[in-house]
Amino acid sequence: MASGKTEELYRLLLSKGYPQKFCAEIAYKNMNTDYTAARLLGYLRRMPDAGIEELIDEMLAILEDRQRFVRKKQAEHAQSAINEMYEKGMTG
């Protein structure tokens, strides 16, 4: 089930005249979280006449930012586990 932001993104893309299949691919397969959909919605509101190429470039930049955030959180979690091991010592 798609999030509210994803649905909103899909409807906005359609209203701007992008092809239906393209809109579904962008909204439901790539920008399918509230975070990514909201970011692309913001872009579309700032750049109302964006072409398909510009839209795809922005989508890729958003996905890259999200992946960088995920990697950062994973590294922080790993560092936290290492710090805890140093503080409490290894057991087992």
Biopython code that builds the backbone (N, CA, C, O; Angstrom):
import numpy as np
from Bio.PDB.StructureBuilder import StructureBuilder

atoms = [
    (1, "MET", "N", (0.847, -1.187, 0.000)),
    (1, "MET", "CA", (0.000, 0.000, 0.000)),
    (1, "MET", "C", (0.892, 1.250, 0.000)),
    (1, "MET", "O", (1.829, 1.351, 0.792)),
    (2, "ALA", "N", (0.603, 2.158, -0.857)),
    (2, "ALA", "CA", (1.409, 3.372, -1.001)),
    (2, "ALA", "C", (1.075, 4.364, 0.101)),
    (2, "ALA", "O", (-0.056, 4.426, 0.583)),
    (3, "SER", "N", (2.087, 5.143, 0.490)),
    (3, "SER", "CA", (1.885, 6.175, 1.509)),
    (3, "SER", "C", (1.095, 7.333, 0.908)),
    (3, "SER", "O", (0.929, 7.432, -0.308)),
    (4, "GLY", "N", (0.616, 8.201, 1.786)),
    (4, "GLY", "CA", (-0.129, 9.369, 1.331)),
    (4, "GLY", "C", (0.697, 10.276, 0.448)),
    (4, "GLY", "O", (0.200, 10.796, -0.551)),
    (5, "LYS", "N", (1.961, 10.471, 0.808)),
    (5, "LYS", "CA", (2.845, 11.326, -0.001)),
    (5, "LYS", "C", (3.116, 10.701, -1.361)),
    (5, "LYS", "O", (3.209, 11.404, -2.367)),
    (6, "THR", "N", (3.242, 9.382, -1.389)),
    (6, "THR", "CA", (3.471, 8.698, -2.664)),
    (6, "THR", "C", (2.268, 8.887, -3.583)),
    (6, "THR", "O", (2.425, 9.156, -4.774)),
    (7, "GLU", "N", (1.079, 8.744, -3.030)),
    (7, "GLU", "CA", (-0.147, 8.962, -3.819)),
    (7, "GLU", "C", (-0.220, 10.403, -4.313)),
    (7, "GLU", "O", (-0.566, 10.659, -5.466)),
    (8, "GLU", "N", (0.111, 11.338, -3.425)),
    (8, "GLU", "CA", (0.101, 12.750, -3.805)),
    (8, "GLU", "C", (1.094, 13.010, -4.934)),
    (8, "GLU", "O", (0.791, 13.743, -5.875)),
    (9, "LEU", "N", (2.263, 12.417, -4.842)),
    (9, "LEU", "CA", (3.272, 12.561, -5.888)),
    (9, "LEU", "C", (2.762, 12.006, -7.209)),
    (9, "LEU", "O", (2.900, 12.646, -8.252)),
    (10, "TYR", "N", (2.178, 10.827, -7.164)),
    (10, "TYR", "CA", (1.648, 10.214, -8.384)),
    (10, "TYR", "C", (0.615, 11.131, -9.041)),
    (10, "TYR", "O", (0.668, 11.370, -10.248)),
    (11, "ARG", "N", (-0.313, 11.636, -8.249)),
    (11, "ARG", "CA", (-1.357, 12.515, -8.807)),
    (11, "ARG", "C", (-0.756, 13.804, -9.375)),
    (11, "ARG", "O", (-1.184, 14.270, -10.430)),
    (12, "LEU", "N", (0.232, 14.381, -8.685)),
    (12, "LEU", "CA", (0.860, 15.610, -9.184)),
    (12, "LEU", "C", (1.596, 15.357, -10.501)),
    (12, "LEU", "O", (1.499, 16.151, -11.437)),
    (13, "LEU", "N", (2.325, 14.255, -10.565)),
    (13, "LEU", "CA", (3.026, 13.926, -11.809)),
    (13, "LEU", "C", (2.041, 13.774, -12.966)),
    (13, "LEU", "O", (2.272, 14.289, -14.060)),
    (14, "LEU", "N", (0.953, 13.070, -12.718)),
    (14, "LEU", "CA", (-0.071, 12.913, -13.766)),
    (14, "LEU", "C", (-0.631, 14.267, -14.185)),
    (14, "LEU", "O", (-0.805, 14.529, -15.375)),
    (15, "SER", "N", (-0.914, 15.126, -13.210)),
    (15, "SER", "CA", (-1.506, 16.431, -13.523)),
    (15, "SER", "C", (-0.563, 17.309, -14.337)),
    (15, "SER", "O", (-1.010, 18.219, -15.036)),
    (16, "LYS", "N", (0.725, 17.045, -14.252)),
    (16, "LYS", "CA", (1.709, 17.814, -15.016)),
    (16, "LYS", "C", (1.910, 17.260, -16.426)),
    (16, "LYS", "O", (2.684, 17.806, -17.212)),
    (17, "GLY", "N", (1.209, 16.177, -16.733)),
    (17, "GLY", "CA", (1.238, 15.659, -18.092)),
    (17, "GLY", "C", (2.294, 14.605, -18.375)),
    (17, "GLY", "O", (2.487, 14.222, -19.529)),
    (18, "TYR", "N", (2.985, 14.127, -17.339)),
    (18, "TYR", "CA", (3.949, 13.054, -17.553)),
    (18, "TYR", "C", (3.179, 11.774, -17.884)),
    (18, "TYR", "O", (2.047, 11.604, -17.431)),
    (19, "PRO", "N", (3.777, 10.871, -18.668)),
    (19, "PRO", "CA", (3.092, 9.621, -19.024)),
    (19, "PRO", "C", (2.735, 8.789, -17.784)),
    (19, "PRO", "O", (3.495, 8.751, -16.816)),
    (20, "GLN", "N", (1.587, 8.132, -17.822)),
    (20, "GLN", "CA", (1.071, 7.369, -16.679)),
    (20, "GLN", "C", (2.060, 6.315, -16.202)),
    (20, "GLN", "O", (2.294, 6.187, -15.000)),
    (21, "LYS", "N", (2.639, 5.563, -17.124)),
    (21, "LYS", "CA", (3.584, 4.514, -16.738)),
    (21, "LYS", "C", (4.811, 5.124, -16.051)),
    (21, "LYS", "O", (5.306, 4.582, -15.063)),
    (22, "PHE", "N", (5.290, 6.233, -16.569)),
    (22, "PHE", "CA", (6.413, 6.948, -15.968)),
    (22, "PHE", "C", (6.060, 7.409, -14.555)),
    (22, "PHE", "O", (6.859, 7.251, -13.632)),
    (23, "CYS", "N", (4.869, 7.979, -14.386)),
    (23, "CYS", "CA", (4.419, 8.456, -13.074)),
    (23, "CYS", "C", (4.379, 7.312, -12.066)),
    (23, "CYS", "O", (4.827, 7.463, -10.929)),
    (24, "ALA", "N", (3.845, 6.178, -12.484)),
    (24, "ALA", "CA", (3.760, 5.016, -11.594)),
    (24, "ALA", "C", (5.151, 4.518, -11.224)),
    (24, "ALA", "O", (5.398, 4.174, -10.068)),
    (25, "GLU", "N", (6.047, 4.478, -12.181)),
    (25, "GLU", "CA", (7.416, 4.022, -11.928)),
    (25, "GLU", "C", (8.112, 4.938, -10.921)),
    (25, "GLU", "O", (8.755, 4.463, -9.985)),
    (26, "ILE", "N", (7.984, 6.235, -11.112)),
    (26, "ILE", "CA", (8.613, 7.199, -10.211)),
    (26, "ILE", "C", (8.004, 7.098, -8.812)),
    (26, "ILE", "O", (8.725, 6.938, -7.828)),
    (27, "ALA", "N", (6.697, 7.190, -8.729)),
    (27, "ALA", "CA", (6.032, 7.263, -7.426)),
    (27, "ALA", "C", (6.060, 5.940, -6.670)),
    (27, "ALA", "O", (6.388, 5.921, -5.484)),
    (28, "TYR", "N", (5.729, 4.853, -7.320)),
    (28, "TYR", "CA", (5.520, 3.598, -6.599)),
    (28, "TYR", "C", (6.757, 2.706, -6.507)),
    (28, "TYR", "O", (6.830, 1.847, -5.628)),
    (29, "LYS", "N", (7.720, 2.896, -7.391)),
    (29, "LYS", "CA", (8.908, 2.050, -7.345)),
    (29, "LYS", "C", (10.144, 2.768, -6.836)),
    (29, "LYS", "O", (11.043, 2.128, -6.290)),
    (30, "ASN", "N", (10.211, 4.078, -7.001)),
    (30, "ASN", "CA", (11.424, 4.806, -6.624)),
    (30, "ASN", "C", (11.209, 5.773, -5.454)),
    (30, "ASN", "O", (12.005, 5.786, -4.515)),
    (31, "MET", "N", (10.179, 6.556, -5.496)),
    (31, "MET", "CA", (9.907, 7.548, -4.445)),
    (31, "MET", "C", (8.776, 7.040, -3.553)),
    (31, "MET", "O", (7.781, 7.734, -3.345)),
    (32, "ASN", "N", (8.935, 5.833, -3.034)),
    (32, "ASN", "CA", (7.832, 5.150, -2.359)),
    (32, "ASN", "C", (7.849, 5.264, -0.838)),
    (32, "ASN", "O", (7.202, 4.473, -0.151)),
    (33, "THR", "N", (8.582, 6.238, -0.308)),
    (33, "THR", "CA", (8.514, 6.531, 1.123)),
    (33, "THR", "C", (8.055, 7.977, 1.274)),
    (33, "THR", "O", (8.198, 8.781, 0.353)),
    (34, "ASP", "N", (7.511, 8.297, 2.427)),
    (34, "ASP", "CA", (7.085, 9.678, 2.652)),
    (34, "ASP", "C", (8.246, 10.650, 2.479)),
    (34, "ASP", "O", (8.083, 11.734, 1.918)),
    (35, "TYR", "N", (9.423, 10.251, 2.970)),
    (35, "TYR", "CA", (10.598, 11.128, 2.880)),
    (35, "TYR", "C", (10.966, 11.443, 1.425)),
    (35, "TYR", "O", (11.100, 12.608, 1.051)),
    (36, "THR", "N", (11.126, 10.401, 0.615)),
    (36, "THR", "CA", (11.553, 10.631, -0.768)),
    (36, "THR", "C", (10.452, 11.303, -1.578)),
    (36, "THR", "O", (10.729, 12.186, -2.391)),
    (37, "ALA", "N", (9.209, 10.892, -1.364)),
    (37, "ALA", "CA", (8.098, 11.506, -2.095)),
    (37, "ALA", "C", (7.969, 12.982, -1.740)),
    (37, "ALA", "O", (7.752, 13.813, -2.622)),
    (38, "ALA", "N", (8.101, 13.317, -0.457)),
    (38, "ALA", "CA", (7.997, 14.720, -0.031)),
    (38, "ALA", "C", (9.110, 15.557, -0.650)),
    (38, "ALA", "O", (8.882, 16.697, -1.058)),
    (39, "ARG", "N", (10.300, 14.999, -0.720)),
    (39, "ARG", "CA", (11.411, 15.740, -1.336)),
    (39, "ARG", "C", (11.125, 16.026, -2.809)),
    (39, "ARG", "O", (11.353, 17.139, -3.282)),
    (40, "LEU", "N", (10.627, 15.023, -3.535)),
    (40, "LEU", "CA", (10.348, 15.241, -4.953)),
    (40, "LEU", "C", (9.144, 16.155, -5.142)),
    (40, "LEU", "O", (9.110, 16.936, -6.093)),
    (41, "LEU", "N", (8.167, 16.072, -4.265)),
    (41, "LEU", "CA", (7.041, 17.008, -4.323)),
    (41, "LEU", "C", (7.537, 18.444, -4.179)),
    (41, "LEU", "O", (7.104, 19.332, -4.913)),
    (42, "GLY", "N", (8.441, 18.665, -3.237)),
    (42, "GLY", "CA", (9.004, 20.001, -3.052)),
    (42, "GLY", "C", (9.716, 20.494, -4.300)),
    (42, "GLY", "O", (9.573, 21.650, -4.697)),
    (43, "TYR", "N", (10.479, 19.607, -4.909)),
    (43, "TYR", "CA", (11.188, 19.960, -6.147)),
    (43, "TYR", "C", (10.189, 20.352, -7.236)),
    (43, "TYR", "O", (10.364, 21.365, -7.912)),
    (44, "LEU", "N", (9.154, 19.554, -7.396)),
    (44, "LEU", "CA", (8.168, 19.824, -8.452)),
    (44, "LEU", "C", (7.423, 21.136, -8.215)),
    (44, "LEU", "O", (7.007, 21.798, -9.166)),
    (45, "ARG", "N", (7.259, 21.502, -6.974)),
    (45, "ARG", "CA", (6.592, 22.774, -6.678)),
    (45, "ARG", "C", (7.515, 23.950, -6.937)),
    (45, "ARG", "O", (7.063, 25.028, -7.321)),
    (46, "ARG", "N", (8.820, 23.741, -6.726)),
    (46, "ARG", "CA", (9.794, 24.810, -7.005)),
    (46, "ARG", "C", (10.106, 24.916, -8.491)),
    (46, "ARG", "O", (10.403, 25.997, -9.000)),
    (47, "MET", "N", (10.033, 23.775, -9.184)),
    (47, "MET", "CA", (10.387, 23.714, -10.600)),
    (47, "MET", "C", (9.187, 23.164, -11.386)),
    (47, "MET", "O", (9.224, 22.025, -11.852)),
    (48, "PRO", "N", (8.148, 23.951, -11.531)),
    (48, "PRO", "CA", (6.907, 23.425, -12.119)),
    (48, "PRO", "C", (7.021, 22.974, -13.575)),
    (48, "PRO", "O", (6.191, 22.193, -14.040)),
    (49, "ASP", "N", (8.012, 23.443, -14.286)),
    (49, "ASP", "CA", (8.155, 23.081, -15.695)),
    (49, "ASP", "C", (9.298, 22.110, -15.947)),
    (49, "ASP", "O", (9.842, 22.068, -17.050)),
    (50, "ALA", "N", (9.667, 21.333, -14.941)),
    (50, "ALA", "CA", (10.788, 20.402, -15.090)),
    (50, "ALA", "C", (10.469, 19.347, -16.149)),
    (50, "ALA", "O", (9.377, 18.780, -16.185)),
    (51, "GLY", "N", (11.448, 19.108, -17.001)),
    (51, "GLY", "CA", (11.316, 18.055, -17.993)),
    (51, "GLY", "C", (11.620, 16.701, -17.377)),
    (51, "GLY", "O", (12.043, 16.610, -16.224)),
    (52, "ILE", "N", (11.403, 15.666, -18.145)),
    (52, "ILE", "CA", (11.631, 14.309, -17.640)),
    (52, "ILE", "C", (13.078, 14.132, -17.207)),
    (52, "ILE", "O", (13.334, 13.533, -16.162)),
    (53, "GLU", "N", (14.025, 14.634, -17.979)),
    (53, "GLU", "CA", (15.432, 14.469, -17.639)),
    (53, "GLU", "C", (15.773, 15.135, -16.310)),
    (53, "GLU", "O", (16.467, 14.550, -15.478)),
    (54, "GLU", "N", (15.282, 16.364, -16.110)),
    (54, "GLU", "CA", (15.540, 17.072, -14.854)),
    (54, "GLU", "C", (14.880, 16.347, -13.679)),
    (54, "GLU", "O", (15.459, 16.246, -12.597)),
    (55, "LEU", "N", (13.682, 15.852, -13.901)),
    (55, "LEU", "CA", (12.972, 15.120, -12.858)),
    (55, "LEU", "C", (13.736, 13.856, -12.460)),
    (55, "LEU", "O", (13.862, 13.546, -11.275)),
    (56, "ILE", "N", (14.232, 13.145, -13.436)),
    (56, "ILE", "CA", (15.001, 11.928, -13.147)),
    (56, "ILE", "C", (16.299, 12.276, -12.424)),
    (56, "ILE", "O", (16.680, 11.584, -11.480)),
    (57, "ASP", "N", (16.977, 13.328, -12.848)),
    (57, "ASP", "CA", (18.200, 13.761, -12.157)),
    (57, "ASP", "C", (17.917, 14.062, -10.689)),
    (57, "ASP", "O", (18.677, 13.655, -9.810)),
    (58, "GLU", "N", (16.829, 14.772, -10.426)),
    (58, "GLU", "CA", (16.479, 15.100, -9.044)),
    (58, "GLU", "C", (16.119, 13.842, -8.263)),
    (58, "GLU", "O", (16.514, 13.703, -7.105)),
    (59, "MET", "N", (15.384, 12.933, -8.872)),
    (59, "MET", "CA", (15.030, 11.684, -8.215)),
    (59, "MET", "C", (16.287, 10.919, -7.820)),
    (59, "MET", "O", (16.382, 10.414, -6.701)),
    (60, "LEU", "N", (17.245, 10.833, -8.725)),
    (60, "LEU", "CA", (18.493, 10.120, -8.428)),
    (60, "LEU", "C", (19.267, 10.800, -7.310)),
    (60, "LEU", "O", (19.856, 10.124, -6.465)),
    (61, "ALA", "N", (19.274, 12.121, -7.293)),
    (61, "ALA", "CA", (19.961, 12.854, -6.223)),
    (61, "ALA", "C", (19.287, 12.590, -4.874)),
    (61, "ALA", "O", (19.970, 12.413, -3.865)),
    (62, "ILE", "N", (17.971, 12.564, -4.853)),
    (62, "ILE", "CA", (17.234, 12.276, -3.618)),
    (62, "ILE", "C", (17.540, 10.867, -3.135)),
    (62, "ILE", "O", (17.789, 10.659, -1.947)),
    (63, "LEU", "N", (17.526, 9.901, -4.040)),
    (63, "LEU", "CA", (17.825, 8.521, -3.656)),
    (63, "LEU", "C", (19.259, 8.378, -3.150)),
    (63, "LEU", "O", (19.523, 7.624, -2.213)),
    (64, "GLU", "N", (20.168, 9.100, -3.768)),
    (64, "GLU", "CA", (21.567, 9.073, -3.312)),
    (64, "GLU", "C", (21.690, 9.666, -1.916)),
    (64, "GLU", "O", (22.395, 9.116, -1.069)),
    (65, "ASP", "N", (21.012, 10.784, -1.666)),
    (65, "ASP", "CA", (21.018, 11.378, -0.329)),
    (65, "ASP", "C", (20.450, 10.418, 0.703)),
    (65, "ASP", "O", (20.993, 10.287, 1.800)),
    (66, "ARG", "N", (19.367, 9.750, 0.357)),
    (66, "ARG", "CA", (18.744, 8.807, 1.279)),
    (66, "ARG", "C", (19.695, 7.646, 1.577)),
    (66, "ARG", "O", (19.830, 7.228, 2.727)),
    (67, "GLN", "N", (20.346, 7.132, 0.545)),
    (67, "GLN", "CA", (21.280, 6.027, 0.744)),
    (67, "GLN", "C", (22.459, 6.456, 1.611)),
    (67, "GLN", "O", (22.926, 5.689, 2.453)),
    (68, "ARG", "N", (22.933, 7.668, 1.409)),
    (68, "ARG", "CA", (24.024, 8.198, 2.228)),
    (68, "ARG", "C", (23.581, 8.295, 3.697)),
    (68, "ARG", "O", (24.356, 7.978, 4.599)),
    (69, "PHE", "N", (22.343, 8.731, 3.935)),
    (69, "PHE", "CA", (21.796, 8.812, 5.284)),
    (69, "PHE", "C", (21.711, 7.422, 5.916)),
    (69, "PHE", "O", (22.068, 7.245, 7.081)),
    (70, "VAL", "N", (21.239, 6.434, 5.147)),
    (70, "VAL", "CA", (21.131, 5.060, 5.656)),
    (70, "VAL", "C", (22.516, 4.533, 6.025)),
    (70, "VAL", "O", (22.689, 3.946, 7.093)),
    (71, "ARG", "N", (23.496, 4.736, 5.158)),
    (71, "ARG", "CA", (24.862, 4.280, 5.458)),
    (71, "ARG", "C", (25.420, 4.959, 6.705)),
    (71, "ARG", "O", (26.103, 4.325, 7.508)),
    (72, "LYS", "N", (25.131, 6.242, 6.865)),
    (72, "LYS", "CA", (25.593, 6.972, 8.050)),
    (72, "LYS", "C", (24.990, 6.365, 9.305)),
    (72, "LYS", "O", (25.699, 6.145, 10.286)),
    (73, "LYS", "N", (23.689, 6.090, 9.288)),
    (73, "LYS", "CA", (23.024, 5.501, 10.454)),
    (73, "LYS", "C", (23.567, 4.104, 10.740)),
    (73, "LYS", "O", (23.721, 3.736, 11.905)),
    (74, "GLN", "N", (23.854, 3.332, 9.720)),
    (74, "GLN", "CA", (24.428, 2.006, 9.919)),
    (74, "GLN", "C", (25.815, 2.105, 10.553)),
    (74, "GLN", "O", (26.147, 1.324, 11.445)),
    (75, "ALA", "N", (26.612, 3.050, 10.102)),
    (75, "ALA", "CA", (27.947, 3.245, 10.668)),
    (75, "ALA", "C", (27.856, 3.697, 12.123)),
    (75, "ALA", "O", (28.633, 3.248, 12.965)),
    (76, "GLU", "N", (26.914, 4.581, 12.415)),
    (76, "GLU", "CA", (26.732, 5.027, 13.794)),
    (76, "GLU", "C", (26.334, 3.863, 14.696)),
    (76, "GLU", "O", (26.826, 3.750, 15.819)),
    (77, "HIS", "N", (25.455, 3.009, 14.214)),
    (77, "HIS", "CA", (25.029, 1.848, 14.990)),
    (77, "HIS", "C", (26.213, 0.904, 15.235)),
    (77, "HIS", "O", (26.404, 0.412, 16.347)),
    (78, "ALA", "N", (26.990, 0.664, 14.202)),
    (78, "ALA", "CA", (28.163, -0.207, 14.342)),
    (78, "ALA", "C", (29.157, 0.392, 15.328)),
    (78, "ALA", "O", (29.709, -0.326, 16.162)),
    (79, "GLN", "N", (29.390, 1.699, 15.242)),
    (79, "GLN", "CA", (30.320, 2.358, 16.163)),
    (79, "GLN", "C", (29.805, 2.270, 17.591)),
    (79, "GLN", "O", (30.587, 2.081, 18.523)),
    (80, "SER", "N", (28.517, 2.405, 17.766)),
    (80, "SER", "CA", (27.917, 2.290, 19.094)),
    (80, "SER", "C", (28.146, 0.900, 19.673)),
    (80, "SER", "O", (28.465, 0.767, 20.855)),
    (81, "ALA", "N", (27.988, -0.131, 18.858)),
    (81, "ALA", "CA", (28.213, -1.505, 19.308)),
    (81, "ALA", "C", (29.682, -1.712, 19.687)),
    (81, "ALA", "O", (29.976, -2.375, 20.681)),
    (82, "ILE", "N", (30.585, -1.160, 18.916)),
    (82, "ILE", "CA", (32.022, -1.271, 19.212)),
    (82, "ILE", "C", (32.339, -0.549, 20.524)),
    (82, "ILE", "O", (33.067, -1.071, 21.369)),
    (83, "ASN", "N", (31.791, 0.644, 20.684)),
    (83, "ASN", "CA", (32.028, 1.402, 21.920)),
    (83, "ASN", "C", (31.517, 0.638, 23.135)),
    (83, "ASN", "O", (32.178, 0.593, 24.172)),
    (84, "GLU", "N", (30.343, 0.040, 23.002)),
    (84, "GLU", "CA", (29.784, -0.731, 24.108)),
    (84, "GLU", "C", (30.668, -1.932, 24.428)),
    (84, "GLU", "O", (30.875, -2.266, 25.595)),
    (85, "MET", "N", (31.182, -2.570, 23.399)),
    (85, "MET", "CA", (32.071, -3.715, 23.609)),
    (85, "MET", "C", (33.331, -3.281, 24.355)),
    (85, "MET", "O", (33.783, -3.980, 25.261)),
    (86, "TYR", "N", (33.897, -2.145, 23.986)),
    (86, "TYR", "CA", (35.092, -1.642, 24.666)),
    (86, "TYR", "C", (34.787, -1.293, 26.130)),
    (86, "TYR", "O", (35.592, -1.556, 27.024)),
    (87, "GLU", "N", (33.613, -0.701, 26.355)),
    (87, "GLU", "CA", (33.249, -0.282, 27.712)),
    (87, "GLU", "C", (32.961, -1.474, 28.615)),
    (87, "GLU", "O", (33.380, -1.486, 29.773)),
    (88, "LYS", "N", (32.256, -2.471, 28.108)),
    (88, "LYS", "CA", (31.823, -3.594, 28.935)),
    (88, "LYS", "C", (32.720, -4.818, 28.792)),
    (88, "LYS", "O", (32.648, -5.754, 29.588)),
    (89, "GLY", "N", (33.543, -4.795, 27.792)),
    (89, "GLY", "CA", (34.408, -5.951, 27.540)),
    (89, "GLY", "C", (33.669, -7.018, 26.752)),
    (89, "GLY", "O", (32.442, -7.015, 26.651)),
    (90, "MET", "N", (34.436, -7.908, 26.211)),
    (90, "MET", "CA", (33.839, -8.975, 25.415)),
    (90, "MET", "C", (33.449, -10.115, 26.359)),
    (90, "MET", "O", (34.227, -10.505, 27.229)),
    (91, "THR", "N", (32.253, -10.637, 26.178)),
    (91, "THR", "CA", (31.792, -11.772, 26.963)),
    (91, "THR", "C", (31.519, -12.926, 26.039)),
    (91, "THR", "O", (31.208, -12.730, 24.864)),
    (92, "GLY", "N", (31.626, -14.070, 26.532)),
    (92, "GLY", "CA", (31.256, -15.221, 25.712)),
    (92, "GLY", "C", (32.363, -16.101, 25.534)),
    (92, "GLY", "O", (32.234, -17.128, 24.868)),
]
sb = StructureBuilder()
sb.init_structure("model")
sb.init_model(0)
sb.init_chain("A")
sb.init_seg("    ")
for serial, (resi, resn, name, xyz) in enumerate(atoms, 1):
    if name == "N":
        sb.init_residue(resn, " ", resi, " ")
    sb.init_atom(name, np.array(xyz, "f"), 0.0, 1.0, " ", f" {name:<3s}", serial, name[0])
structure = sb.get_structure()
